[in-house]
Amino acid sequence: DSTQGWLVTDDGLQSTVSALSYSVDCLVIAGGAAGGGGYYGGGGGAGGFRTATGFAVAATGLTVTVGAGGSGSNYNGSVASNGGNSVFSSITSLGGGGASAGSHAGANGGSGGGGNGGHNTAGGSGTSGQGNNGGNGVGQYFGGGGGGASAAGGSGTSTSAIAGGAGTASSYSGSSVTYAGGGGGSTDTATAGGAGGAGGGGKGFGNDGAGTAGTANTGGGGGAGGNAITNSTSGGSGIVIIRYLT
């Protein structure tokens, strides 16, 4: 009738069937990058952090990809692996940038990886709207912190270990959880490396110890290994949360 108080859902003419759509909120966090191994490595960058509210999606055919954390391996002298992208419908969050473990700069990503302290290299760049830059390596012995969702990784001074950038809190899961913290940098002169950024960032290590991996399902970057530890630590896997507006 003139007010259309009805909706065709099925008939013999498929061209008359209206496609159903729903409005959702979504949180899309990519995988965090691995921390740098070797001498004075940087912390891994956090996975990209993106949200959308009132996002229209079709009733079927949705693809959801949760990015893996960058895998830790022997990265002495190179750059650790980036985290994997996370995807929900048309929204893509970029994996965190791998940390430097040599004369290279930290890699770019959702948040950038930390630079190497042994070579005073720069941190990688974060992506606007997703994360922040990684910190620079300084003083020959202090690896930069990985960037986080709400803050850049620390570059600090040549007197202390360098922390990863802080992540961002979200209540999409039903309670407040902080995600996407950067990994802490390493040093050989302090008893402990840089702290991981709030939101699953792994702790860096001082002297000859291995860093701490990023926390799973937070997108946190891996912490750096100290001094002669060549094996880097893995980043934390990402997460995708979809909230249906009833």
C-alpha positions as CSV (number, residue, x, y, z in Angstrom):
1,D,0.0,0.0,0.0
2,S,1.1,3.7,0.0
3,T,2.7,3.4,3.5
4,Q,4.5,0.0,2.7
5,G,3.8,-1.6,6.1
6,W,5.3,-4.8,4.8
7,L,8.6,-6.1,3.3
8,V,9.0,-8.7,0.6
9,T,11.4,-11.4,1.7
10,D,10.8,-14.0,-1.0
11,D,8.8,-14.6,-4.1
12,G,9.1,-15.9,-7.6
13,L,10.8,-12.6,-8.8
14,Q,14.1,-12.4,-7.0
15,S,14.6,-8.8,-8.2
16,T,11.9,-7.7,-5.7
17,V,13.6,-9.1,-2.6
18,S,15.2,-6.5,-0.5
19,A,18.6,-7.2,0.9
20,L,18.6,-7.2,4.7
21,S,21.3,-5.1,6.4
22,Y,22.3,-4.6,10.0
23,S,24.0,-1.8,12.0
24,V,27.0,-2.9,14.1
25,D,29.9,-1.6,16.1
26,C,33.2,-3.2,15.5
27,L,36.7,-3.2,16.9
28,V,39.4,-4.4,14.5
29,I,43.0,-4.9,15.9
30,A,45.8,-6.3,13.8
31,G,48.6,-8.6,15.0
32,G,51.6,-7.0,16.8
33,A,55.1,-7.2,15.4
34,A,58.0,-9.3,16.7
35,G,60.6,-7.6,18.9
36,G,64.2,-7.2,17.8
37,G,66.8,-9.8,18.6
38,G,70.5,-9.3,18.7
39,Y,72.4,-6.4,20.1
40,Y,70.1,-3.6,21.6
41,G,67.1,-4.4,19.5
42,G,63.9,-2.3,19.5
43,G,60.4,-3.3,20.6
44,G,57.8,-4.5,18.1
45,G,55.1,-2.1,17.0
46,A,51.5,-2.8,18.0
47,G,48.9,-3.9,15.5
48,G,46.7,-1.2,14.0
49,F,43.7,-0.2,16.2
50,R,40.4,0.8,14.5
51,T,36.8,1.1,15.5
52,A,33.6,1.9,13.7
53,T,30.1,2.6,15.1
54,G,26.8,2.2,13.3
55,F,28.6,0.3,10.5
56,A,26.1,-1.1,8.0
57,V,26.8,-4.7,7.0
58,A,24.8,-7.3,4.9
59,A,23.2,-10.2,6.5
60,T,25.5,-12.7,4.8
61,G,28.8,-13.0,3.1
62,L,31.0,-11.3,5.7
63,T,34.7,-12.1,5.9
64,V,36.6,-11.7,9.1
65,T,40.4,-12.1,9.3
66,V,42.3,-12.0,12.6
67,G,45.9,-11.1,12.1
68,A,48.6,-13.3,13.6
69,G,51.4,-11.8,15.6
70,G,54.8,-11.5,13.9
71,S,56.7,-14.7,14.5
72,G,59.9,-14.5,16.6
73,S,63.0,-15.9,14.9
74,N,66.7,-15.2,14.5
75,Y,66.7,-11.6,13.3
76,N,70.2,-10.5,14.4
77,G,71.3,-7.8,12.0
78,S,67.9,-7.3,10.2
79,V,64.3,-6.4,10.9
80,A,61.8,-8.5,12.8
81,S,58.6,-9.6,11.1
82,N,55.5,-7.5,10.9
83,G,52.2,-8.6,12.4
84,G,49.4,-9.7,10.2
85,N,46.5,-7.5,9.0
86,S,43.0,-7.9,10.6
87,V,40.0,-7.4,8.3
88,F,36.3,-7.0,8.9
89,S,34.2,-6.2,5.8
90,S,35.7,-3.0,4.3
91,I,37.8,-2.2,7.4
92,T,41.5,-3.2,7.4
93,S,43.9,-2.7,10.3
94,L,47.6,-3.0,9.5
95,G,49.9,-5.3,11.3
96,G,52.5,-3.7,13.6
97,G,55.9,-2.8,12.2
98,G,58.8,-5.1,13.0
99,A,61.6,-3.9,15.3
100,S,65.1,-3.2,14.1
101,A,67.8,-5.7,15.1
102,G,70.7,-4.1,13.2
103,S,71.6,-1.1,11.1
104,H,68.0,-0.8,9.6
105,A,65.3,1.5,10.7
106,G,62.2,-0.1,12.4
107,A,59.5,-1.1,10.0
108,N,56.4,0.8,9.3
109,G,53.0,-0.6,10.2
110,G,49.8,0.0,12.2
111,S,52.3,1.3,14.8
112,G,56.0,1.5,14.0
113,G,58.7,-0.8,15.2
114,G,61.5,0.5,17.5
115,G,64.9,1.4,16.2
116,N,68.2,-0.3,17.1
117,G,70.4,1.1,19.9
118,G,73.6,-0.3,18.6
119,H,73.3,1.7,15.4
120,N,71.1,4.5,16.7
121,T,68.5,3.8,14.0
122,A,65.1,5.5,13.7
123,G,61.8,3.9,14.6
124,G,59.3,3.0,12.0
125,S,56.2,5.1,11.2
126,G,52.7,4.3,12.4
127,T,49.6,4.7,10.3
128,S,47.3,7.7,10.9
129,G,44.2,6.7,12.7
130,Q,45.6,3.3,13.7
131,G,48.8,3.8,15.7
132,N,52.0,5.7,16.4
133,N,55.6,5.8,15.5
134,G,58.3,3.6,17.1
135,G,61.0,5.1,19.2
136,N,64.5,5.7,18.0
137,G,67.5,3.7,19.2
138,V,69.8,5.9,21.3
139,G,73.2,5.9,23.0
140,Q,74.4,2.8,21.3
141,Y,72.9,0.6,24.0
142,F,69.2,1.4,24.2
143,G,66.7,0.1,21.6
144,G,63.6,2.2,21.0
145,G,60.2,1.1,22.2
146,G,57.6,0.0,19.7
147,G,54.7,2.4,19.0
148,G,51.3,1.9,20.6
149,A,47.7,2.8,19.7
150,S,47.7,5.9,21.9
151,A,51.4,6.9,22.2
152,A,54.7,6.7,20.3
153,G,57.4,4.3,21.5
154,G,59.9,5.9,23.8
155,S,63.3,7.1,22.5
156,G,64.4,8.1,26.0
157,T,68.0,9.0,26.8
158,S,71.2,7.0,27.0
159,T,70.7,6.3,30.7
160,S,67.6,4.0,30.9
161,A,65.7,1.3,29.1
162,I,63.0,2.5,26.8
163,A,59.3,1.6,27.1
164,G,56.8,0.7,24.4
165,G,54.0,3.1,23.6
166,A,50.7,2.7,25.5
167,G,47.7,1.1,23.9
168,T,44.0,2.2,24.0
169,A,41.1,0.9,26.1
170,S,37.9,-0.4,24.6
171,S,34.7,-1.8,26.2
172,Y,33.4,-3.6,23.1
173,S,34.0,-7.0,24.9
174,G,31.6,-6.0,27.7
175,S,34.4,-4.7,30.1
176,S,37.2,-2.3,29.6
177,V,40.3,-3.9,28.0
178,T,43.4,-2.2,26.8
179,Y,44.8,-3.3,23.4
180,A,47.7,-2.5,21.1
181,G,50.6,-1.7,23.3
182,G,54.1,-1.5,21.9
183,G,57.0,-3.8,22.9
184,G,59.7,-2.5,25.2
185,G,63.3,-1.9,23.9
186,S,66.4,-3.7,25.2
187,T,69.7,-2.6,26.8
188,D,72.8,-4.2,28.1
189,T,73.5,-1.9,31.0
190,A,70.3,-2.1,33.0
191,T,69.1,-5.1,35.0
192,A,65.8,-4.9,33.2
193,G,64.8,-3.7,29.7
194,G,62.0,-1.3,28.8
195,A,58.5,-2.0,30.0
196,G,55.9,-3.1,27.4
197,G,53.2,-0.6,26.7
198,A,49.8,-1.1,28.4
199,G,47.7,-3.2,26.1
200,G,49.7,-6.4,25.8
201,G,53.1,-5.1,24.8
202,G,56.0,-7.5,25.8
203,K,58.8,-6.4,28.1
204,G,62.2,-5.8,26.7
205,F,65.2,-7.4,28.4
206,G,68.5,-6.0,29.8
207,N,71.9,-7.7,29.4
208,D,71.7,-11.2,27.9
209,G,68.0,-12.2,28.4
210,A,65.2,-12.8,26.0
211,G,62.3,-10.4,25.9
212,T,58.6,-11.2,26.6
213,A,56.2,-12.0,23.8
214,G,53.2,-9.7,23.1
215,T,50.0,-10.9,24.7
216,A,47.7,-13.0,22.5
217,N,44.5,-11.3,21.2
218,T,45.7,-7.8,22.1
219,G,47.8,-6.9,19.1
220,G,50.7,-6.1,21.5
221,G,54.2,-5.9,20.1
222,G,57.0,-8.3,21.2
223,G,59.7,-7.1,23.6
224,A,63.3,-6.9,22.5
225,G,66.0,-9.4,23.4
226,G,69.1,-7.9,25.2
227,N,72.7,-7.8,24.1
228,A,73.8,-11.1,22.4
229,I,70.3,-12.8,22.4
230,T,69.7,-13.2,18.7
231,N,66.2,-14.7,18.9
232,S,63.4,-12.1,18.8
233,T,60.1,-12.5,20.6
234,S,56.7,-12.9,18.9
235,G,54.0,-10.2,18.8
236,G,50.5,-10.9,20.1
237,S,47.7,-11.9,17.7
238,G,45.0,-9.4,17.0
239,I,41.3,-9.5,17.6
240,V,38.0,-8.6,15.9
241,I,34.9,-7.9,18.0
242,I,31.5,-7.2,16.5
243,R,28.8,-5.7,18.6
244,Y,25.2,-6.0,17.3
245,L,22.9,-3.1,18.1
246,T,19.7,-4.8,19.3
